């Protein structure tokens, strides 16, 4: 088996186990990760807009 497939399979099994053993913990972690990802994306686009705006 390809190592990449094994890693994906292990991650899916881990998330499935976590979902059944502590669903509220998984939901809290997912919400936190999504919020942090959105904040990073917003900061990146704001930086690009400021950089491009500095030329004009």
N, CA, C and O atoms as CSV, one atom per row, in Angstrom:
chain,resi,resn,atom,element,x,y,z
A,1,UNK,N,N,0.829,-1.197,0.000
A,1,UNK,CA,C,0.000,0.000,0.000
A,1,UNK,C,C,0.862,1.245,0.000
A,1,UNK,O,O,1.955,1.269,0.566
A,2,UNK,N,N,0.363,2.244,-0.628
A,2,UNK,CA,C,1.059,3.510,-0.690
A,2,UNK,C,C,1.030,4.181,0.684
A,2,UNK,O,O,0.013,4.123,1.375
A,3,UNK,N,N,2.107,4.803,1.077
A,3,UNK,CA,C,2.189,5.441,2.390
A,3,UNK,C,C,1.146,6.545,2.535
A,3,UNK,O,O,0.595,6.740,3.619
A,4,UNK,N,N,0.871,7.268,1.450
A,4,UNK,CA,C,-0.115,8.342,1.503
A,4,UNK,C,C,-1.502,7.781,1.804
A,4,UNK,O,O,-2.265,8.381,2.561
A,5,UNK,N,N,-1.831,6.632,1.214
A,5,UNK,CA,C,-3.128,6.000,1.455
A,5,UNK,C,C,-3.242,5.522,2.900
A,5,UNK,O,O,-4.308,5.614,3.507
A,6,UNK,N,N,-2.151,5.017,3.442
A,6,UNK,CA,C,-2.158,4.543,4.828
A,6,UNK,C,C,-2.379,5.711,5.776
A,6,UNK,O,O,-3.151,5.598,6.729
A,7,UNK,N,N,-1.717,6.823,5.528
A,7,UNK,CA,C,-1.879,8.002,6.379
A,7,UNK,C,C,-3.312,8.513,6.326
A,7,UNK,O,O,-3.883,8.866,7.358
A,8,UNK,N,N,-3.896,8.557,5.136
A,8,UNK,CA,C,-5.292,8.999,4.993
A,8,UNK,C,C,-6.223,8.044,5.731
A,8,UNK,O,O,-7.144,8.482,6.420
A,9,UNK,N,N,-5.989,6.753,5.590
A,9,UNK,CA,C,-6.824,5.761,6.260
A,9,UNK,C,C,-6.726,5.892,7.782
A,9,UNK,O,O,-7.743,5.822,8.473
A,10,UNK,N,N,-5.531,6.078,8.302
A,10,UNK,CA,C,-5.341,6.250,9.746
A,10,UNK,C,C,-6.049,7.514,10.226
A,10,UNK,O,O,-6.670,7.506,11.289
A,11,UNK,N,N,-5.963,8.600,9.457
A,11,UNK,CA,C,-6.629,9.841,9.835
A,11,UNK,C,C,-8.146,9.666,9.861
A,11,UNK,O,O,-8.813,10.178,10.760
A,12,UNK,N,N,-8.693,8.949,8.886
A,12,UNK,CA,C,-10.137,8.716,8.842
A,12,UNK,C,C,-10.583,7.858,10.022
A,12,UNK,O,O,-11.609,8.136,10.643
A,13,UNK,N,N,-9.820,6.823,10.328
A,13,UNK,CA,C,-10.158,5.969,11.472
A,13,UNK,C,C,-10.081,6.774,12.768
A,13,UNK,O,O,-10.949,6.642,13.630
A,14,UNK,N,N,-9.060,7.598,12.911
A,14,UNK,CA,C,-8.916,8.419,14.109
A,14,UNK,C,C,-10.086,9.382,14.256
A,14,UNK,O,O,-10.653,9.508,15.341
A,15,UNK,N,N,-10.454,10.068,13.164
A,15,UNK,CA,C,-11.577,11.008,13.239
A,15,UNK,C,C,-12.894,10.284,13.519
A,15,UNK,O,O,-13.737,10.795,14.256
A,16,UNK,N,N,-13.073,9.106,12.937
A,16,UNK,CA,C,-14.265,8.321,13.220
A,16,UNK,C,C,-14.335,7.907,14.678
A,16,UNK,O,O,-15.393,8.002,15.300
A,17,UNK,N,N,-13.223,7.449,15.229
A,17,UNK,CA,C,-13.183,7.086,16.649
A,17,UNK,C,C,-13.471,8.290,17.525
A,17,UNK,O,O,-14.225,8.191,18.493
A,18,UNK,N,N,-12.875,9.429,17.192
A,18,UNK,CA,C,-13.074,10.652,17.966
A,18,UNK,C,C,-14.530,11.091,17.891
A,18,UNK,O,O,-15.087,11.560,18.883
A,19,UNK,N,N,-15.155,10.943,16.719
A,19,UNK,CA,C,-16.538,11.351,16.544
A,19,UNK,C,C,-17.460,10.525,17.439
A,19,UNK,O,O,-18.410,11.067,18.003
A,20,UNK,N,N,-17.202,9.237,17.578
A,20,UNK,CA,C,-18.064,8.396,18.397
A,20,UNK,C,C,-17.734,8.463,19.880
A,20,UNK,O,O,-18.620,8.260,20.710
A,21,UNK,N,N,-16.488,8.740,20.237
A,21,UNK,CA,C,-16.111,8.767,21.647
A,21,UNK,C,C,-16.299,10.140,22.289
A,21,UNK,O,O,-16.616,10.214,23.476
A,22,UNK,N,N,-16.112,11.231,21.538
A,22,UNK,CA,C,-16.247,12.582,22.090
A,22,UNK,C,C,-16.724,13.540,20.999
A,22,UNK,O,O,-15.938,14.347,20.503
A,23,UNK,N,N,-18.004,13.461,20.618
A,23,UNK,CA,C,-18.481,14.289,19.509
A,23,UNK,C,C,-18.434,15.788,19.803
A,23,UNK,O,O,-18.174,16.583,18.900
A,24,UNK,N,N,-18.681,16.183,21.047
A,24,UNK,CA,C,-18.648,17.614,21.356
A,24,UNK,C,C,-17.220,18.154,21.301
A,24,UNK,O,O,-17.011,19.300,20.904
A,25,UNK,N,N,-16.244,17.353,21.690
A,25,UNK,CA,C,-14.846,17.773,21.602
A,25,UNK,C,C,-14.407,17.936,20.158
A,25,UNK,O,O,-13.685,18.877,19.828
A,26,UNK,N,N,-14.841,17.017,19.287
A,26,UNK,CA,C,-14.526,17.122,17.863
A,26,UNK,C,C,-15.176,18.355,17.257
A,26,UNK,O,O,-14.563,19.058,16.454
A,27,UNK,N,N,-16.427,18.616,17.645
A,27,UNK,CA,C,-17.126,19.793,17.119
A,27,UNK,C,C,-16.446,21.088,17.557
A,27,UNK,O,O,-16.301,22.017,16.763
A,28,UNK,N,N,-16.036,21.144,18.802
A,28,UNK,CA,C,-15.353,22.334,19.312
A,28,UNK,C,C,-14.024,22.554,18.601
A,28,UNK,O,O,-13.688,23.678,18.229
A,29,UNK,N,N,-13.274,21.481,18.415
A,29,UNK,CA,C,-11.989,21.577,17.729
A,29,UNK,C,C,-12.170,21.978,16.266
A,29,UNK,O,O,-11.411,22.795,15.745
A,30,UNK,N,N,-13.169,21.405,15.610
A,30,UNK,CA,C,-13.441,21.746,14.206
A,30,UNK,C,C,-13.833,23.206,14.064
A,30,UNK,O,O,-13.375,23.891,13.149
A,31,UNK,N,N,-14.681,23.685,14.969
A,31,UNK,CA,C,-15.106,25.083,14.924
A,31,UNK,C,C,-13.912,26.019,15.137
A,31,UNK,O,O,-13.778,27.030,14.448
A,32,UNK,N,N,-13.062,25.679,16.083
A,32,UNK,CA,C,-11.878,26.486,16.360
A,32,UNK,C,C,-10.927,26.507,15.163
A,32,UNK,O,O,-10.389,27.557,14.813
A,33,UNK,N,N,-10.721,25.355,14.541
A,33,UNK,CA,C,-9.835,25.278,13.387
A,33,UNK,C,C,-10.389,26.080,12.212
A,33,UNK,O,O,-9.639,26.758,11.510
A,34,UNK,N,N,-11.701,26.002,12.001
A,34,UNK,CA,C,-12.312,26.753,10.905
A,34,UNK,C,C,-12.213,28.255,11.149
A,34,UNK,O,O,-11.948,29.022,10.223
A,35,UNK,N,N,-12.424,28.669,12.382
A,35,UNK,CA,C,-12.316,30.090,12.715
A,35,UNK,C,C,-10.893,30.589,12.505
A,35,UNK,O,O,-10.687,31.659,11.931
A,36,UNK,N,N,-9.912,29.822,12.965
A,36,UNK,CA,C,-8.513,30.215,12.779
A,36,UNK,C,C,-8.136,30.246,11.305
A,36,UNK,O,O,-7.409,31.138,10.870
A,37,UNK,N,N,-8.619,29.291,10.541
A,37,UNK,CA,C,-8.347,29.276,9.103
A,37,UNK,C,C,-8.939,30.487,8.405
A,37,UNK,O,O,-8.305,31.077,7.531
A,38,UNK,N,N,-10.159,30.859,8.791
A,38,UNK,CA,C,-10.795,32.044,8.199
A,38,UNK,C,C,-10.021,33.307,8.565
A,38,UNK,O,O,-9.828,34.177,7.716
A,39,UNK,N,N,-9.577,33.419,9.809
A,39,UNK,CA,C,-8.808,34.586,10.239
A,39,UNK,C,C,-7.501,34.706,9.455
A,39,UNK,O,O,-7.127,35.803,9.040
A,40,UNK,N,N,-6.814,33.599,9.254
A,40,UNK,CA,C,-5.561,33.618,8.496
A,40,UNK,C,C,-5.815,34.022,7.050
A,40,UNK,O,O,-5.055,34.804,6.477
A,41,UNK,N,N,-6.890,33.485,6.457
A,41,UNK,CA,C,-7.233,33.833,5.073
A,41,UNK,C,C,-7.562,35.315,4.952
A,41,UNK,O,O,-7.129,35.974,4.006
A,42,UNK,N,N,-8.320,35.835,5.896
A,42,UNK,CA,C,-8.678,37.258,5.886
A,42,UNK,C,C,-7.438,38.131,6.006
A,42,UNK,O,O,-7.312,39.127,5.294
A,43,UNK,N,N,-6.532,37.773,6.889
A,43,UNK,CA,C,-5.296,38.546,7.047
A,43,UNK,C,C,-4.446,38.504,5.780
A,43,UNK,O,O,-3.847,39.507,5.394
A,44,UNK,N,N,-4.398,37.350,5.141
A,44,UNK,CA,C,-3.600,37.219,3.918
A,44,UNK,C,C,-4.168,38.107,2.809
A,44,UNK,O,O,-3.414,38.816,2.142
A,45,UNK,N,N,-5.483,38.076,2.606
A,45,UNK,CA,C,-6.084,38.904,1.562
A,45,UNK,C,C,-5.985,40.389,1.891
A,45,UNK,O,O,-5.805,41.210,0.992
A,46,UNK,N,N,-6.100,40.741,3.164
A,46,UNK,CA,C,-5.929,42.140,3.556
A,46,UNK,C,C,-4.508,42.602,3.267
A,46,UNK,O,O,-4.301,43.725,2.807
A,47,UNK,N,N,-3.527,41.742,3.535
A,47,UNK,CA,C,-2.137,42.079,3.240
A,47,UNK,C,C,-1.900,42.261,1.751
A,47,UNK,O,O,-1.181,43.174,1.345
A,48,UNK,N,N,-2.498,41.399,0.928
A,48,UNK,CA,C,-2.351,41.527,-0.525
A,48,UNK,C,C,-3.015,42.807,-1.016
A,48,UNK,O,O,-2.453,43.513,-1.853
A,49,UNK,N,N,-4.193,43.109,-0.509
A,49,UNK,CA,C,-4.893,44.338,-0.913
A,49,UNK,C,C,-4.101,45.571,-0.517
A,49,UNK,O,O,-3.989,46.511,-1.304
A,50,UNK,N,N,-3.548,45.582,0.692
A,50,UNK,CA,C,-2.719,46.720,1.128
A,50,UNK,C,C,-1.461,46.846,0.271
A,50,UNK,O,O,-1.054,47.953,-0.080
A,51,UNK,N,N,-0.846,45.711,-0.064
A,51,UNK,CA,C,0.367,45.720,-0.872
A,51,UNK,C,C,0.080,46.278,-2.268
A,51,UNK,O,O,0.825,47.121,-2.767
A,52,UNK,N,N,-0.999,45.807,-2.895
A,52,UNK,CA,C,-1.347,46.287,-4.220
A,52,UNK,C,C,-1.789,47.746,-4.167
A,52,UNK,O,O,-1.494,48.528,-5.071
A,53,UNK,N,N,-2.497,48.102,-3.099
A,53,UNK,CA,C,-2.951,49.490,-2.942
A,53,UNK,C,C,-1.799,50.466,-2.747
A,53,UNK,O,O,-1.935,51.651,-3.054
A,54,UNK,N,N,-0.676,49.990,-2.245
A,54,UNK,CA,C,0.464,50.858,-2.013
A,54,UNK,C,C,1.098,51.313,-3.351
A,54,UNK,O,O,1.805,52.320,-3.387
A,55,UNK,N,N,0.848,50.585,-4.424
A,55,UNK,CA,C,1.404,50.959,-5.724
A,55,UNK,C,C,0.621,52.100,-6.369
A,55,UNK,O,O,1.155,52.835,-7.200
A,56,UNK,N,N,-0.662,52.246,-5.978
A,56,UNK,CA,C,-1.522,53.214,-6.667
A,56,UNK,C,C,-1.571,54.549,-6.089
A,56,UNK,O,O,-2.269,55.420,-6.607
